[in-house]
Amino acid sequence: MRIAVIGTGYVGLVSGACFSDFGHHVVCVDKDASKIDALHAGRIPIFEPGLDALVASNVAAGRLEFTTDLAEGVKGAQAIFIAVGTPSRRGDGHADLGYVYAAAEEIAQAITDFTVVVTKSTVPVGTGDEVERILAKHNPEGNFAVVSNPEFLREGAAIDDFKRPDRVVVGGDDERAMAVMREIYRPLSLNRAPVIEMARRAAELTKYAGNAFLATKITFINEIADLCEKVGADVQDVARGIGLDNRIGAKFLHAGPGYGGSCFPKDTLALLKTSQDFEAPQRIVEAVVAVNDNRKRAMGRKVITAMGEDVRGKTVAVLGLTFKPNTDDMRDSPAIAVIQTLQDAGATIRAYDPEGMEHAAKLVDNVTFCDGVYQAIEGSDALVIVTEWDAFRALDLPRVKSLLSQPILVDLRNIYPRDVVEAAGFSYTAVGR
C-alpha cells in the first residue's frame, strides 16, 4: 500500500519508518528543507533508539522516501497521515492546530482518487470534523474520508510500541476508509494487537483521556511520596503494595520530580481547554496540572534543604537533563525548573546528560555542560540525579565521594538503595523515602 506521512517529527518519522518496515511504500513530507536534506544524508533529527538503522534499511530497500513537495509526495497515496506538531497555544493552552489545518488545505488540492486522510497528530475533539470541512471547501469534488488514528508512542521505546502496541485506535464511519486502515495495520495481526474501531470523536478523546490518566497516576504517587516523608514510610513499598493490584497496575507509580515531555503537559492543558469549551469541567485534571507545575520547583527546594538551606556560592552537579531517559527531548523537563530554582538561590550548576545537552543549552543559561559524569561531579558541593539514565545507576560511589567537596547525594528518581549510599559515607536524600 502507498502511504504519505506529512511531518517528519517524532510521530511522523517513527510512523513512516515502521509502516515502511511492514512492507508499505511510504513517502514522508516536510516543509523544512534542512530536515529533509539531513534525512537524505542519513542523519536522524531526533534521538530514538534504533530509528537510524530502521530508516536506513528501508531507504535502502526503496520503501521509504523523503520530500519537501507535498503534491508529489501524496501522489497515488491511498492514505495520508497528518503527523505535524500541535503545541500548546500561547495564552489559553489550547492545542495550536494551525499546522494541521494548513496540511489539510494542501492535501485537498493534491488528491485525486479516493484517499483516506488520517489525523495522527494529537488533536482535540472535533478536529476531524474541521479537517473534513477544509478538504471539502478546497476540493468540493474530492473523494476522501477523514479518520482519527492517535499515536501511543513512548519516547525511548517508540519502535517497539509501534510494532507491538497494546492497541491501535481507529475512529471513523466510512467503511471504505476503515477497510484501508485495516489493511495498513494487517501486519500487526501476527502479534494479535487489538485494532479498536470507534467513532472519530471517541478516538480523538481516547488519546487525551489516556494521557491525562497516566499523568494523574504520576501525580498521585508523587503526593503520596510527600505524605510518606512526613509519616516515615517508603513510597516504593507503598507503590508496590498498590501496584500489584491488577485494577491499579505498577506502571507510572514511580515517585519523582514530576512529569514533563512533549505529551503530558500539553495534552492535559488541551483537555482542560476542551472541557471548558464544552462546559464539562475536569476537576481532577485541573488539580493534576497545578500539582505537577508546583512540584518541579519544589524539587529544587528539596536540594536546597539537603544542602543546609543555603546554596549561595555553592556548585551543584546535575545528572540528567531530558524529561526521561533514552531521548534528547527537553520539553517541560523537570530539570529546567530544578536548575532555575537552584540558580535563583545563588548556586552554580555543572550538568551532564548523554543526549540532551545541545537542546538544554537553548533553555537554561549560565550552566557548565560537561563531557561526562565525573567531570560534572568534580569540585561540586552536591550531586543531584534528575533523570534516571542507565549510565547513572551504577556510579563508582567512592570516586564520587572523593570528587565532591561535600558528600551530598540527592536522588530525585530513587534509583539507589539508601543503605548502600549511606554506607559509602553520603548524606542521602530521596523522594518519599
FENRA-V713045 format. One record per helix or strand of 3 or more residues. SS is the DSSP state (@ for helix, = for strand). FROM is the first residue (numbers start at 1). TO is the last residue. If there is no record, write none. Layout:
SS;FROM;TO / SS;FROM;TO
This chain:
=;2;6 / @;10;21 / =;25;29 / @;33;40 / @;51;60 / =;64;67 / @;70;73 / =;79;82 / @;98;110 / =;115;119 / @;127;138 / =;144;148 / @;158;163 / =;167;171 / @;175;184 / @;186;191 / =;194;198 / @;200;231 / @;235;243 / @;264;277 / @;283;306 / =;315;319 / @;334;344 / =;348;352 / @;357;360 / =;367;369 / @;373;377 / =;382;385 / @;390;392 / @;397;403 / =;408;411 / @;418;423 / =;427;429
